[in-house]
Amino acid sequence: MLVETEIQTGTKFEGLKVSAQWIEKIEGTSSRLLKEEVIEQALMMTNLGCENAECFLFNCYLAYNPFFVFNIRQVEKTVGLTGQPNPWPLFWALCEDLRTRSITGNAAKQAIRDVSRKFDSVEWNNVCRRVLIKDLRCGISEKTLNKILGDTQWAIPVFSCQLATDCSGQPSKMKGLKRLESKFDGVRALIMVTATTVNIMSRNGKPFENFPQISQEVQDHYHQLAEVFGSSFVLDGEIMGESFQQLMKQARRKTDVETVGMVFNVFDVLSSDDFRDGISEVPQSERILLLNKIKPIVDQFKYMTVVDGIEVDLDTEEGHKTLWKYAAEAVDAGLEGIMIKDMSAPYRCKRSTAWMKYKPVLSVDLTIVGVEEGTGRNAGRMGAIICEGEDDGRNIRVNVGSGFSDDDRNQYWVERDQLLGQLVEVEADVVTQNQDGTYSLRFPRFVRFRSFEVGQKI
């Protein structure tokens, strides 16, 4: 690998002063095709032995590789530095120290500051700093890079995880031995664990930095977990808070973060190598057994829990009855629904029927108390109806902007005064509680008027 070989020699890539020019070329155009042409030119020149182009491609690799996390929130710019040695091997060694957490805290900040002084400001600000914050800020993504570099050593690894398919329309898959689990109303997260690092990532490979209590707990019990899972592993699960609204508000905040009470619900595990390869051939049943081995340990944790589940045989009528009962109880408990998992299936980092989700549709009758004008393409016509009503002792107020045709929006806006007081049926995924104690609906959509036919002249 370039970092390992070139740092040892200490000669190649020293003193390059034009690496930032590649990024400036890409920044200088808004055309996707022209951006791709610059990357293609860099690849061609690298193949011809151009060290500067190779330096640029490797920095792209560091910046967009989702498995490289530098654990840095802010990196200072420098001002007016010129004529510096620009020691790229030293910068890449810094990246490796940050990635492996060989240096952390104030030591990391000081190391970054020291290295920054050895680079021209244009190189540090436009390349090094952007690599450390994982964004070259020139209008490209890993997809852009992989379109050109996908068959080369500079290809950006793809970060993906197993995703579920809706069980509706899948009758042939609703058979055999399955595991039922609650479907949590939270944020999907993957905890990447090694002997020196614990990184919490989103399902798209973006770092979650606002849950230090979870990562610290995993780190504190690493040796106990590694005895079961091996030295390097990935925990797959869902982070839950007191409410979905609170969780989403805090997950990406930059300041005043309050996530102490949030818990990671782990429902799967696989080796780091298998995760990078995109598949674990270990069947679901064996992965569940591994999780059950750590359950007595995790039961003592404050910020992590192992998800419970039950097994059913969907080749029997009793199995289907158990499934529907389990799903109804999950919804009554305020969860999204349930997961149905094939006990013989491997873990594949893509969407498949190995995991299926079942979400019962909630239907409530509410009264229209207001009509809002839309925005964008719906300006000048109805955007949403404001509905209120009581369901199971809960006072619900919600804006419903889905389920209407363009003709509906035009007609209902003209005759909006006559909509007030009308009773409507609204479908949603689940009832949610707002921070002020009132209730709303997740993903509400208009179904029909209860008091007159849809499309009838009001």
N, C-alpha and C positions, 0 to 999 in steps of 0.2 A: 504493500500500500504506500502511496506517495508520502504520507506523513512519516511513516516508520523509516523509509529508506533515505529520504532527503534530509531529515533532521540529523541523521547519523553522519552524513557527509559534510553538512554545514556549509556547502558552497553553492549548490544550485539554488536558484530563486532568491539569492541575496541581492539587495539593491535595486530591485525592479521598481520603477517609478511611474509606470503607465498602466498598471492593472485597473485603476479607476476609470480609465478611458473606455474600457469595454462597457461598463455600467452607464457611463455618460452617453455612449452611442445608443444604448437601449432606451435610456430615459428620453433621448432626444426625438423619439418618434412615438406616435400613438397607434401606429399601424401594427397589428399583430404579426402580419407577414414580414414586415421589416425587422421586428424584434427577433423573429425566428431566423432571419437571414444573418443577423449579427452573431447569434449563437452558432449557426452553421459555419460561419467564417472562423469563429474561435476554434471549433472542432477541427476544421481543415488545417489551420495554422498549427494547432497542437500536434497533429499527425506529421507535420513537416518539421517538428522540433522546436517550435516557438515557445520558449519558457514563459513568456508573459501571458500567452493565451492559455497555457496549461495551468498557470497560477490562477487565472480567472475562473476556469472551469472547476478547479478544486474548491475555490471559495464558494462557488454556487452549490457544490455538493454539500459543503459544511452548512451553508445557510438553509437549505431546503430539505436535508435529510431529517425526517421526523424522529428518527431514533437517536439523534444527537441533540441532547438538551444541555444547555450551558448554565442553566439555573441563575440567570442574570436578568434583572428587571430593567435597570437603567445603565447606560454607558455614556459617559461624558464625551463631548466633542473636544477637539483641540483647535487652537487658533494660531495661524501664521507660521506653523512649523514647515521648514523647507530644508532640503539638503541632508535629510536624515538617512541612516543606512537602510531603512525599510527591510528588516530581517524577517521575511515571511516564515522561515522554519521556526523562528522564535514565537511568532504569533500562533502558528498551528500547534506548537507545544503547549501554549497557554490554553487554546481551545480544548486540547485533550485533558489538561489538568482540571479545567472547569467541568468538562463532561463527566469525568470519573470522580469528581468531587475530591481530588487530591488536595485542592485548596478551596476554602469556603470563607464566607463572612468577610471580615476586614482584610484578611490575607488575600482573598480573591480580588477585592476592590483595589488593594495596593498593587497587586501584580498587573492588573489591567491598566492602572495609571502609569506604571513604570514602562510597560510595553508601548503604550500610546505615545510616549515621548520619543520613541525611536523611529516613528513613522512620520513622513510628510503628512500634514493635516489633510490634504486631499485624499491620500491613500487611507488614512485612518478613518476619517469621517464617512467617506463614500464606499469603503469596502469593509475594513476590519470591524468597525462599529456595527454596521448593518449585518454582518455575519453573526456577531454575538447576540443581536436582538432577533435573529432568525427571520430577517426580511430585508432583501436587497433594495426594496422600494423603487423599483424601476418598471413596474407593471408586468412582471412575469410571475409564473407559478411553477410548481413542480410538473404540472401537465405540459406547460410550454417547453420546459427543459427536456422532458422525456420524449416529446415529439421528435426532437432532433437527436437526443443523446440516449434514447431508450435501448439501443443495442451496443452501447459502449460501457467502459468502466466508470463513466461519469453519470450513469443513469441513477435517478433519485429513487430510493426504495419506496414502495407504496405501503402506506399505513392503512390497514383495514381490519375489520373484525367481523365476527359472525353476526348476521342480521336475520331477522325473522320475516316470515311471510304470513299474510292474513290467512286464517284457516278457511274463510268462506271461499267457496269455489274449489276446494281441495278435498272432496269426499274420499278420493282414493288414498289420501295420505292420513285420513283419520281412522287408522286401523293399527292393530298391534299394541305392543307394550310402550306406553308413554309415561313421561314424568310431567306432573302438573306443578307449576310454581306461580306465585303471585306476580303480576306485572306491575312494577312499581312506577309511581308517578314522580320520577326524578330525572337525573342527568346520567346518561351512560358514561362510564369511566373505565379506563384500563390502567392498572398500576403495574408499571414496569419495574421489576425488582432484580438487583444484582447485589453482590456482597458489599458494594460501595455506594450504590445509588438506589433511590426510590423516587420514581417520577410518575405523577398522575397525569394521564392524557385523555383528551376527548376521543370519541370514536373516529374523528377525522385527523387525529395525530397532533392536535394543538395542546400545549401544556396547560393544565389546571394548576395555578399557583396559589389558589386561595383556600386550600385545605391542608395546611401544614400539620394539623393535629392528626389527620389520617396517615399521612406519609411518615410522620414521626413514630406513630404506634407500630406501623409495619416494620420500620427500621429497628425499633427497640426489640422486636420479637423475631428478627430475621433468622437467627440460628434455629429457632424452633420450627419456623415455617420451612426453612431450607432442608431440614431433616426429612420432610415429607415430599417436598416439591423439587428438590435439587437446588443447585447454587444460583440458578438464574431462571426466573419464571415470570409469568404474567397472570395477574388476577383480573378477571372480567366481572363487572358488576354495575351497580347503580348507586349513585349518591342521593340520599334523601334528606330533606329538611322538614321543618314543621309544616310547610306548605310548599307547593310547586312555585308559587309566586315569590316567596321569600328566597327559595333556592336559586331561581334564575336571576333575581336581583343581585345576589351576592356572588354568584359563580365567577363573573368576569369583572367585578369592581376593582378599580385601581387603588382606592383609598377607603378608609372606614369599613373594612371588611369584617363581617360578623358571621363566621361559619362554624363556630365552636361546637354547636349542638348538632351538626350534620354528620350522618353515618354512612359508611360505605357498605352496601349489601353485596357480598361476593356470591356469584352463582356459577362461576366456571374458572378453570385454571388450566394452563398449558405451559410448556417450556418456552423460553425466549426464542430458541432456535426454530421451533415449530411455528411460533407466531410470525417470525420474519419470513419463513417459507410459505406462510399463508395456509397451512393445514397441519392439524394434529390427527394422526390416525388412531389415537387412543379413543375408544368409544365413549359416548356420553356416560354410560353406566360406570366405567372405571374412573372417569374424571369426578363423578359424584362421590365415589368411594374415597378418593383423595381428599376432597373437601370435608367429608365426614370425619376423616382422621384428625383434621385440625380443629374441628368444631369445639371440642372441650377446651382447647387453648383460646380460640377466638371468643368463646363465651365469656371470658374474663376481660376482653377488650372493652373499651369505652366507645370507640369510634368505628368499629367494624363488626359485622355479623355475617354468619353463613346462612344463606337463604334456605328455608325449609321447603319441602315438596312432598308429594305423594305419587305412587305409581298406580296406574290403572291399565286395564286391558280393554282397549277399544274394539276388540273383536267380540265383546260381550255387551249385552244390554245393560247390565249392572255398571260396567265401566263408563258408558255414556251417561247414565244417570248421575254417577259420581262426578263426572266432568261438569255437567250443567250445575249441579249443586255447589261445587267448588268455585265455579265462576260467579254464581250469584252471591255467595258469601264474600268473595273478594270485592265485588262492587259495593256491597252493603258496608264493607269496612273502609270505603273511600278510595280503593285502589282502581287502577285503570282497567283491569281485567286479569287474564291469566296467560301464562306461557305453556305451550304443549311441546314437549321435547322428545325426540326419537332416542330411545335409550341405546340403540346400536350405532348411531351416526357419529362420524368424526366431527371435529371442529374445523370448519372451513371459513376462511376470511372473506365471505361474500354472503349475499342473501340466498337463502335456500329454505326448503320445507323441513329441514332437520329441526328447526325451531319454527313454531307457528304461534301466532297471537290470536287470542279470542277476546274481543271487547264487546260485551253486550251494549246495545244501543239504548240510551236513556231517552224517554219521551215525556215531556211535560207540557201542560197547557198553561199559557201565560196571556196576560192582557197587554195590548199595545198602549203605551202611555206617551209615546213621542216618536217622531220621525226625523231622521237626520239627513241632510244633503250629503251627497258623496263628494269625493275629491278625485283628482286625476281624470280618468276616463268616465267616471260617474258624476263629475261636476254637472250641476244643473238638473239632476234627477236624484232619486232616493239612493242613499248609500246604506242605511241601516234603519231598522225599527228598534225602538227601545221598549223592552218588555219587562213586566213585573208580575209576580204572582207567588203563591205559596205551594210548596210541594213537600209533603211529609214533614210539616212543621217548620220548614225553612223558607224564609222570605228571600226570593230570588229576584235580582235585577240584572239584566244583561242586554247588551247591544247585539242584535242579530243582523249580520250583513251578508250571510251566505244563503244560497238556496233560491235566489231570484234570477229570472231571466232579464235581459235588457228591456223587453217590453213591459215586464212587471215593474221595473224601476221607473220607467217613464210614466206609466199609468198611476202608480201609487204615489208618486211625487205630486202629480197634478191634483189628485184627490186625497191628499194626505190627511186633511182634516177629518175625513170620513173614516179613516183607519183607526182613529183614537177610540179606545174602548172595545175594539174588536178582540175576540179570543182567537189565539193561534196555537197550533201545535209546533213545538220546537224540539228537534232531536239534538243530542249532545253526547259526548263521551262520558262525562262525569260531572257531578256537582262539586264545585270548589268553594272554599271559604276565603273571603278577602280578609286583609289585615284588620279592617274595621269591624269584623264580625258578621258582615252581610255575606250573602251567597251569590255565586255566579255560575256559569256553565263553561266547560272546556269545549272549544270548537262547536259552538251552536250553529244550527242551520235550520232555516225555515222549511216547514213541510207543507202545511195547509192552513187555511182559515177554518175555524170551527163553526163560524156563524154564517158563512156564505161560501159559495164555490169559488175556487181560484179562477180568476179571469172574468168573473161576473161583474157587470157594470155596477159600480157602487153608487 
